[in-house]
């Protein structure tokens, strides 16, 4: 398994028990075989020959101009201190797609893969947290990570991430980690982190895995309840023309809710339904990192 190769002398059981979804882990050198997946040649090709989404950010501020159409334009902005953030490049690169699918198959989760190029002496997004379980693979140069546990919203969802985060309210200790080419870092979902390339330019791959949550179960349940006559029935009237008194309306709704709860409980306890959800969750993860567009032309020289 890829995860076993990455862990090196650390047993998988120790990683799953002590680190995964709990606390960060950095490992030196064991990701060296992934270095060729993200090089300047990879970045140039993705910028010039695909429609890969590209963000440019310098110390927390986004570039407001148009997307660079050539590697020369992108590198000119890089020289001005802008990090290049290629989003979902696994849709256009077979090697990156395979990396995402492999991690999803081994650890389960929908994939959010990005390639970052950060110039020396600059950072990108400042302090922030991600809902996914994040694996960072350093492919060139070096990066410095500051990390701290999130006690304000320890297991965020995409829907519950705030636009304005205030990490200053945290009192958890700050951890520091430096990644060199061939190293990798695991950051649990929700962990605060700040990233800079202090002394040399950096290229890295970020693979975020979003595991299934009970909210996903709720969404899956809804698709099945749409076929249930019990859940399609109309609720008792609440308008002023209703013949029921307010206490009678309350009792009618309580009775209906008990009936709905019973059907919902029977569904959730059905082994067949559980297996259907497990299969759907696994399939969603594998489909989230699939090669969808091949390069259309050679990069410009």
FITIFI-651944 format. One line per field, with one value per residue (C-alpha): residue in three letters; x, z, y. Coordinates in steps of 0.001 Angstrom, whole numbers, m for minus. Each point is the difference from the previous one (the first is absolute). Last residue first. Example, Ala and Ser with C-alpha at 12.3 -4.5 7.8 and 13.67 -1.06 7.14 Angstrom:
# FITIFI-651944
aa <- (SER ALA)
east <- (13670 m1370)
up <- (7140 660)
north <- (m1060 m3440)
This chain:
# FITIFI-651944
aa <- (UNK UNK UNK UNK UNK UNK UNK UNK UNK UNK UNK UNK UNK UNK UNK UNK UNK UNK UNK UNK UNK UNK UNK UNK UNK UNK UNK UNK UNK UNK UNK UNK UNK UNK UNK UNK UNK UNK UNK UNK UNK UNK UNK UNK UNK UNK UNK UNK UNK UNK UNK UNK UNK UNK UNK UNK UNK UNK UNK UNK UNK UNK UNK UNK UNK UNK UNK UNK UNK UNK UNK UNK UNK UNK UNK UNK UNK UNK UNK UNK UNK UNK UNK UNK UNK UNK UNK UNK UNK UNK UNK UNK UNK UNK UNK UNK UNK UNK UNK UNK UNK UNK UNK UNK UNK UNK UNK UNK UNK UNK UNK UNK UNK UNK UNK UNK UNK UNK UNK UNK UNK UNK UNK UNK UNK UNK UNK UNK UNK UNK UNK UNK UNK UNK UNK UNK UNK UNK UNK UNK UNK UNK UNK UNK UNK UNK UNK UNK UNK UNK UNK UNK UNK UNK UNK UNK UNK UNK UNK UNK UNK UNK UNK UNK UNK UNK UNK UNK UNK UNK UNK UNK UNK UNK UNK UNK UNK UNK UNK UNK UNK UNK UNK UNK UNK UNK UNK UNK UNK UNK UNK UNK UNK UNK UNK UNK UNK UNK UNK UNK UNK UNK UNK UNK UNK UNK UNK UNK UNK UNK UNK UNK UNK UNK UNK UNK UNK UNK UNK UNK UNK UNK UNK UNK UNK UNK UNK UNK UNK UNK UNK UNK UNK UNK UNK UNK UNK UNK UNK UNK UNK UNK UNK UNK UNK UNK UNK UNK UNK UNK UNK UNK UNK UNK UNK UNK UNK UNK UNK UNK UNK UNK UNK UNK UNK UNK UNK UNK UNK UNK UNK UNK UNK UNK UNK UNK UNK UNK UNK UNK UNK UNK UNK UNK UNK UNK UNK UNK UNK UNK UNK UNK UNK UNK UNK UNK UNK UNK UNK UNK UNK)
east <- (8948 m3761 m1443 m1149 m3673 m3369 949 m2469 m3173 m1938 2592 m1886 409 m3523 m1188 1908 m1480 m3542 309 1018 m2894 m2533 1200 m179 m3469 m1288 1512 m1776 m3292 346 842 m3362 471 m45 m3214 m1818 1009 m1309 m3321 m351 1004 m2640 m2740 1191 97 m3599 m1164 1878 m1485 m3555 633 1216 m2942 m2374 1626 m420 m3630 m881 m2663 2712 m1083 2668 2735 1911 m1338 1228 3032 m402 1221 3235 1912 m2499 m302 3772 1813 1445 1142 2761 1657 m472 1928 3069 m29 m377 2819 2169 m778 1146 3455 1888 3747 1295 3512 2203 3054 2481 2906 3068 2341 2189 2323 2785 598 m3247 m2569 m2996 m3037 m2441 m2096 m3089 m1139 m3597 727 3216 3261 2296 3433 2335 3722 1550 1101 411 m2805 400 m2355 m1050 m2586 m1901 m1514 m3789 m1365 m2181 m1718 2771 m1143 m2733 m1446 m1950 m1750 m1291 70 m3342 m1197 3338 m281 1939 1216 1866 m2061 1348 2529 2132 3424 3017 2399 2774 1401 3268 582 2957 1171 m1578 m2505 m1355 m3016 m2715 m2806 m3133 m2956 m2721 m1907 2810 1427 1499 2900 1541 m1085 3274 3336 3105 3781 768 m2763 m2872 m1169 m3018 m1679 m3528 m2097 m3435 m955 m3152 810 1128 3391 1384 m2262 80 3788 297 m2536 1819 3417 m1396 m1526 3334 1754 m2685 13 m2992 m2711 2748 728 m2961 1150 3371 1114 2810 1570 527 3251 751 2112 m3091 m1832 2654 m126 m3704 469 2853 m1977 m2677 m3660 196 m3459 m1372 837 m1190 2966 m1160 1337 1073 3756 m48 m2667 m437 m2788 m11 m2845 1221 m1190 2845 2973 1749 m461 0 3067 1964 m904 1104 3275 518 m234 m2876 m308 3782 377 m2306 2799 1531 m3083 1858 2687 m995 m3318 m2196 m3068 m2791 m2534 m3411 m1859 2769 2752 62 m2223 195 3726 781 m1966 1851 3270 2627 3220 m894 m3333 m12 535 m2785 m2339 721 m1089)
up <- (m25514 8 1581 m2407 m927 1131 3366 1024 1899 2524 1939 3109 3585 1448 m1581 2533 2961 m1325 m575 3621 1333 m2294 1001 3708 m407 m1848 2645 2787 m1908 m401 3686 949 3289 m1681 m1875 3065 1935 m2751 m86 3768 m84 m2618 2121 3130 m1976 m1102 3586 1120 m2921 856 3702 m788 m2306 2723 2524 m2506 m685 m3094 m2538 m2100 m1673 1872 m1711 1554 m2180 822 m2119 m3509 m718 m1902 2995 620 m3717 m83 m3309 1007 3186 m1958 m1283 3447 1724 m2114 1053 3660 m320 m1511 3053 2121 m1546 m2841 m99 m1845 m1275 m862 m2147 m81 m2412 495 m1859 1959 m546 2508 3322 1912 m2202 2201 1315 2813 1544 2150 388 m1114 m1826 1165 m1645 m1401 m1189 m2678 m768 m3432 m487 3393 2473 3134 2947 2884 2713 1670 3406 399 1344 m2986 m215 m2299 m2593 m1070 m3247 m2345 m2771 2532 m670 912 m3469 m970 3158 3167 2513 2689 m176 2737 1468 m3149 758 m1158 m2905 m1448 m3210 m1689 m3629 m2018 m3584 m2286 287 3517 469 2251 1172 1294 1817 m1275 1770 m626 2389 m467 1071 m2992 m3561 m1926 1614 m1295 455 m2783 m2566 527 m2587 1225 m1637 1105 596 1636 130 1418 2848 742 1554 m2473 m3003 443 318 m3196 m1911 843 m991 m3209 m952 655 m2344 m2686 m162 m1111 2568 2599 m379 2329 1007 m1101 2641 m1258 2764 m821 1081 m3029 m1531 135 m1983 m2722 256 m815 m2983 m1382 598 m2263 204 3397 1585 6 2640 3590 1568 3418 3271 2857 m279 m3780 m1816 m3568 m693 m3016 m1147 m2534 m3516 m1557 m2336 1360 3759 394 m2222 1861 3363 m1021 m1445 3223 1838 1653 m559 m241 3772 793 487 2677 2200 2705 348 3401 1742 1657 2057 1197 2711 326 m3249 m787 2593 2920 m924 m3788 m67 2617 m1932 m3194 1692 m105 m1647 m3382 315 m3658 m1218 2292 m1283 m3581 659)
north <- (27356 m295 m3135 m2714 m137 m1373 m1468 m2742 763 m2086 m2009 m1138 1130 357 m3243 m2110 1854 m100 m3743 m633 2081 m1702 m3464 814 1510 m3065 m2289 1887 m166 m3761 m391 1635 1898 3408 m835 m1311 3122 2274 m1837 353 3654 758 m1614 1816 3258 m572 m415 3103 1944 m994 741 3519 660 m1195 2371 2893 m841 m1971 1038 1658 3256 1983 m2015 m2898 m2815 m3489 m1038 m1358 m3521 m550 m1356 m2786 m731 m676 545 3377 m1712 m1727 3204 1537 m2777 748 3666 m1018 m2520 2730 2149 m2946 510 m1711 716 3089 m752 2979 m643 2885 m301 2169 2333 2399 2940 357 1797 429 m1768 700 m1894 731 m2760 m433 m3610 m615 m3238 m1598 1134 m2742 1095 m1279 28 m647 3607 1641 638 2107 m442 2236 m610 2835 m668 326 3273 811 3378 1259 m2536 2375 m1310 2273 m1921 m2509 m3710 m1564 m983 m1542 m2102 675 m2579 1959 3212 2309 m2466 m147 m1471 1967 m228 2168 m1428 948 m946 m1275 m427 m2595 m2864 508 m2262 1443 m2322 1736 m1579 2300 2770 2473 2573 3447 2205 1789 m853 72 706 1738 42 m2441 m305 m2480 m2533 m1964 m3003 m857 m3113 m71 m3671 m1574 m2344 m3498 m896 m2549 599 3782 m20 m2024 2086 3234 m1346 m1486 3347 1720 m2416 264 3805 2072 m723 m527 3728 618 3503 1390 2487 2229 2082 3657 1673 2179 m2793 m2224 2671 m240 m3788 m28 2299 m2129 m3198 1365 947 1650 191 3527 2586 113 m1788 m1186 1389 m2283 510 m119 m2002 m1232 m2462 m2301 m2255 m2551 872 m1971 537 3084 m23 m3790 m355 2676 m1545 m3497 1353 1960 m3309 m1848 m3759 m385 309 m2918 m2568 2242 m406 m1979 2708 1391 m675 2638 m896 2261 m911 m1666 m820 m2519 428 m2439 m2933 169 800 m2663 m2637 925 m833 2768 m1239 1487 1803 1035 m3559 m1234 2719 m1024 m3575)
